C-alpha cells in the first residue's frame, strides 16, 4: 500500500519513474528459479556480530524453499575507499544541511558532539575530494551492475548488530572490530545506498537471546517491485514477521 502511494511519475521529482504496481501481483507472481548472491560480511570486510550472521544463515534456507539458488559472492572492490567515499559524501551533505545551526553559537550548544564533528569535517572537504568520492560511487555502481548479470538479487544482513539498550549511545565495537565513527556500525546500509539500488529489510528470526535480526534484499536498478515480490514470498515461507521478540515488554 505504501509503495502504491510513493510510486509514479511526478514532475517535482527529477528521477521519478512511471510505475504502477499492482498490489495483487505480490501474491500471483511466479518467481521461478532465481539466482541469489549471498554477500554476508563481504569476506570479513564488513564487521558483523556473529549471532547476526548465524541467524541470517538459517533464514536463507527459506529462499531455497521457494525455489531460489544460493551462492556466496564477494565483489572485487576496494572497500576502504567505498567507506571513505560514503563518509565524505555524507559529511558534505550534513555540513551543507546544518550549517545554519552550527554557525549559530547558541544552537551549536544543542548539537551532539558527533554532529559537530561531522559538520566540521564536511566544511574541510574540497571540491576535488567530493569529485573523487563520486568517482568511487560510480565505480561501485558499475561493479554491482555487472554482478547482476550473474544474480537476480543480492542478500546480506540488514544490520550489523543486535538491538541494544536505548540509553546506549552507539556500538563502539562490532564483530571484534573498533568502530572509527559514530555511524560505522550502520555500514551495512552503504552497499545499496551508494549504488542507488532498491533494498528491503525483512525479518530473519530471533537470536539465541531472543532479539530480532533482519536480512536485506537488494535488487537491480529499477527493480523496486520485484524486491517486494521476493520479500513477500520469503516471508510467507519463514513467517518471521509473525514472531515477537521475547525481550519486548508486550
KAJO-V191201 format. One record per run of one state. SS is the DSSP state (H for helix, E for strand, - for the rest). FROM is the first residue (numbers start at 1). TO is the last residue. If there is no record, write none. Layout:
# KAJO-V191201
[[SS	FROM	TO] [SS	FROM	TO]]
This chain:
# KAJO-V191201
[[-	1	1] [H	2	6] [-	7	24] [H	25	28] [-	29	34] [E	35	38] [-	39	49] [H	50	59] [-	60	60] [H	61	65] [-	66	68] [E	69	72] [-	73	78] [H	79	103] [-	104	104] [H	105	108] [-	109	112] [H	113	124] [-	125	126] [H	127	147] [-	148	152] [E	153	157] [-	158	172] [E	173	174] [-	175	176] [E	177	178] [-	179	183] [H	184	195] [-	196	198] [E	199	206] [-	207	211] [E	212	219] [-	220	223] [H	224	238] [-	239	239] [H	240	242] [-	243	250]]
